[in-house]
């Protein structure tokens, strides 16, 4: 009782002096800093206030920590043997990076240039202004090549993985390498994406990207380089077809009538597809609802071969040669009716090409395709950047590993017992950051997961 009275007397003395009518008490909870604000005396009578507010008003402020470079200096001593006079050099530690910049610096530079599209001079400015680190202009391409070399094996593992998947989406766009015309190819799956800069746009290049022995189904446009796949292993993109129908409409006359009706059938097609994806329509009902549409589209295409416009006639004849490939998504679960996944993956590359006008050498091209792979592994179309995705790609220079995250490139150290770069895609490792490196041999060439074909 005496202690309580003393506390009340002290608080009243504080209140009379006009000091500390309310206080703030700071605490650290994990990575969050909390400040508790509470008055110590009543505003009306000056009485002592005790207790806790079960529902205090909250105001949160986000901040980033001050960036300060970490400098690590390794000093290797050389000592002379007193007995024999032999010179003895200490060994450099295996975890020491070979260059002047650590893995986080390398990953940040690669992310800024390869994912964000910043120029080399802009990267120098960002590193100095934001991180307080001086990086010379010549160091930027040197770092890019270090990252490119480190990514070589994971990218090869990605290619092996993709070429064993049940469904691929493939597309290509032009790219200049020096004075030569090249093509940037993309092969996208739900878990991983592969980019390849190749000198051509023909069947040979398509086989390199997809895999000549590929046994799955590829979503493509109507380009002839994919004809070797055959109709049963191909899904023609309906987004491209919709643009063809619109072209029919703009030609007027009989072409317009055919085009308008094809657009109406396409609208019904996508309506049913969205209902299936949203779970409002089951698979058997979807297949049954699609049969009339399939019949009407086939009849309209045949009618289009008789209109008075030669271009419309030719387009309808070409599409009829691939008629079976229009409906693969109705027969095989997991196949999309469009090639949007591949086109979305190419958008950043197209913007990069517009800014940089291509690359000057094969070395630069390798960086483009490898860093593009890394950026898309963790942010495939439709999955967003809120979580670490199924594909976690590590690449290492000795025992360091830049770790690609969805929101950017962040580097972490690999443990000495896991010096091998690895790729972890889906499977039992979905969203599990357990730090265990999976077997390189099992993940480099996983077995194909067959799609379900329905009749």
ChimeraX attribute file (.defattr): number of C-alpha atoms within 10 A of each C-alpha:
attribute: neighborCount
match mode: 1-to-1
recipient: residues
	/A:1	6
	/A:2	7
	/A:3	8
	/A:4	9
	/A:5	10
	/A:6	11
	/A:7	13
	/A:8	16
	/A:9	13
	/A:10	13
	/A:11	20
	/A:12	17
	/A:13	12
	/A:14	15
	/A:15	20
	/A:16	11
	/A:17	10
	/A:18	9
	/A:19	10
	/A:20	13
	/A:21	17
	/A:22	12
	/A:23	12
	/A:24	12
	/A:25	9
	/A:26	10
	/A:27	11
	/A:28	9
	/A:29	8
	/A:30	6
	/A:31	6
	/A:32	9
	/A:33	9
	/A:34	13
	/A:35	13
	/A:36	11
	/A:37	13
	/A:38	17
	/A:39	14
	/A:40	19
	/A:41	20
	/A:42	13
	/A:43	12
	/A:44	6
	/A:45	7
	/A:46	14
	/A:47	14
	/A:48	17
	/A:49	14
	/A:50	10
	/A:51	6
	/A:52	8
	/A:53	8
	/A:54	6
	/A:55	6
	/A:56	10
	/A:57	7
	/A:58	7
	/A:59	5
	/A:60	6
	/A:61	4
	/A:62	6
	/A:63	6
	/A:64	5
	/A:65	6
	/A:66	9
	/A:67	11
	/A:68	10
	/A:69	12
	/A:70	8
	/A:71	9
	/A:72	10
	/A:73	7
	/A:74	9
	/A:75	8
	/A:76	11
	/A:77	10
	/A:78	11
	/A:79	12
	/A:80	11
	/A:81	10
	/A:82	8
	/A:83	6
	/A:84	7
	/A:85	9
	/A:86	10
	/A:87	10
	/A:88	11
	/A:89	11
	/A:90	10
	/A:91	9
	/A:92	13
	/A:93	9
	/A:94	11
	/A:95	15
	/A:96	16
	/A:97	15
	/A:98	11
	/A:99	11
	/A:100	13
	/A:101	14
	/A:102	17
	/A:103	22
	/A:104	18
	/A:105	21
	/A:106	23
	/A:107	25
	/A:108	20
	/A:109	27
	/A:110	27
	/A:111	23
	/A:112	19
	/A:113	21
	/A:114	24
	/A:115	21
	/A:116	14
	/A:117	19
	/A:118	19
	/A:119	15
	/A:120	18
	/A:121	13
	/A:122	14
	/A:123	22
	/A:124	20
	/A:125	18
	/A:126	18
	/A:127	19
	/A:128	14
	/A:129	12
	/A:130	11
	/A:131	14
	/A:132	14
	/A:133	17
	/A:134	13
	/A:135	19
	/A:136	15
	/A:137	14
	/A:138	11
	/A:139	15
	/A:140	19
	/A:141	17
	/A:142	13
	/A:143	21
	/A:144	23
	/A:145	18
	/A:146	17
	/A:147	24
	/A:148	23
	/A:149	17
	/A:150	21
	/A:151	25
	/A:152	18
	/A:153	20
	/A:154	24
	/A:155	26
	/A:156	15
	/A:157	21
	/A:158	28
	/A:159	24
	/A:160	19
	/A:161	23
	/A:162	28
	/A:163	26
	/A:164	21
	/A:165	22
	/A:166	21
	/A:167	28
	/A:168	29
	/A:169	27
	/A:170	27
	/A:171	23
	/A:172	20
	/A:173	17
	/A:174	17
	/A:175	23
	/A:176	20
	/A:177	20
	/A:178	14
	/A:179	10
	/A:180	13
	/A:181	14
	/A:182	19
	/A:183	20
	/A:184	23
	/A:185	27
	/A:186	28
	/A:187	30
	/A:188	32
	/A:189	23
	/A:190	20
	/A:191	23
	/A:192	26
	/A:193	31
	/A:194	29
	/A:195	29
	/A:196	22
	/A:197	24
	/A:198	22
	/A:199	16
	/A:200	15
	/A:201	19
	/A:202	14
	/A:203	17
	/A:204	13
	/A:205	20
	/A:206	24
	/A:207	16
	/A:208	15
	/A:209	23
	/A:210	28
	/A:211	16
	/A:212	15
	/A:213	11
	/A:214	19
	/A:215	17
	/A:216	20
	/A:217	26
	/A:218	29
	/A:219	30
	/A:220	26
	/A:221	21
	/A:222	18
	/A:223	12
	/A:224	10
	/A:225	16
	/A:226	22
	/A:227	14
	/A:228	13
	/A:229	20
	/A:230	13
	/A:231	20
	/A:232	16
	/A:233	19
	/A:234	29
	/A:235	30
	/A:236	27
	/A:237	20
	/A:238	22
	/A:239	14
	/A:240	15
	/A:241	19
	/A:242	18
	/A:243	13
	/A:244	17
	/A:245	23
	/A:246	16
	/A:247	17
	/A:248	26
	/A:249	20
	/A:250	12
	/A:251	15
	/A:252	13
	/A:253	13
	/A:254	18
	/A:255	26
	/A:256	20
	/A:257	16
	/A:258	23
	/A:259	26
	/A:260	18
	/A:261	16
	/A:262	25
	/A:263	20
	/A:264	14
	/A:265	19
	/A:266	19
	/A:267	13
	/A:268	14
	/A:269	18
	/A:270	14
	/A:271	11
	/A:272	19
	/A:273	20
	/A:274	12
	/A:275	13
	/A:276	16
	/A:277	11
	/A:278	10
	/A:279	10
	/A:280	11
	/A:281	16
	/A:282	12
	/A:283	15
	/A:284	12
	/A:285	11
	/A:286	17
	/A:287	18
	/A:288	11
	/A:289	15
	/A:290	17
	/A:291	12
	/A:292	12
	/A:293	17
	/A:294	16
	/A:295	10
	/A:296	14
	/A:297	20
	/A:298	17
	/A:299	12
	/A:300	17
	/A:301	22
	/A:302	17
	/A:303	15
	/A:304	26
	/A:305	20
	/A:306	16
	/A:307	17
	/A:308	12
	/A:309	16
	/A:310	13
	/A:311	16
	/A:312	25
	/A:313	19
	/A:314	14
	/A:315	16
	/A:316	21
	/A:317	17
	/A:318	14
	/A:319	18
	/A:320	16
	/A:321	10
	/A:322	18
	/A:323	18
	/A:324	16
	/A:325	21
	/A:326	21
	/A:327	21
	/A:328	24
	/A:329	22
	/A:330	23
	/A:331	15
	/A:332	16
	/A:333	13
	/A:334	14
	/A:335	23
	/A:336	22
	/A:337	21
	/A:338	21
	/A:339	24
	/A:340	21
	/A:341	23
	/A:342	25
	/A:343	20
	/A:344	14
	/A:345	25
	/A:346	23
	/A:347	12
	/A:348	17
	/A:349	22
	/A:350	18
	/A:351	12
	/A:352	19
	/A:353	17
	/A:354	11
	/A:355	12
	/A:356	14
	/A:357	14
	/A:358	23
	/A:359	19
	/A:360	14
	/A:361	13
	/A:362	13
	/A:363	14
	/A:364	16
	/A:365	23
	/A:366	20
	/A:367	23
	/A:368	24
	/A:369	21
	/A:370	25
	/A:371	25
	/A:372	23
	/A:373	26
	/A:374	32
	/A:375	23
	/A:376	24
	/A:377	29
	/A:378	27
	/A:379	27
	/A:380	24
	/A:381	20
	/A:382	9
	/A:383	14
	/A:384	13
	/A:385	14
	/A:386	9
	/A:387	13
	/A:388	19
	/A:389	23
	/A:390	23
	/A:391	28
	/A:392	24
	/A:393	25
	/A:394	26
	/A:395	28
	/A:396	27
	/A:397	20
	/A:398	17
	/A:399	19
	/A:400	27
	/A:401	28
	/A:402	27
	/A:403	21
	/A:404	26
	/A:405	23
	/A:406	22
	/A:407	14
	/A:408	20
	/A:409	22
	/A:410	18
	/A:411	22
	/A:412	16
	/A:413	17
	/A:414	22
	/A:415	15
	/A:416	12
	/A:417	8
	/A:418	17
	/A:419	18
	/A:420	22
	/A:421	25
	/A:422	25
	/A:423	25
	/A:424	24
	/A:425	23
	/A:426	16
	/A:427	9
	/A:428	9
	/A:429	15
	/A:430	14
	/A:431	15
	/A:432	12
	/A:433	9
	/A:434	7
	/A:435	9
	/A:436	10
	/A:437	17
	/A:438	16
	/A:439	12
	/A:440	15
	/A:441	10
	/A:442	9
	/A:443	17
	/A:444	21
	/A:445	16
	/A:446	16
	/A:447	14
	/A:448	16
	/A:449	11
	/A:450	13
	/A:451	15
	/A:452	12
	/A:453	12
	/A:454	13
	/A:455	8
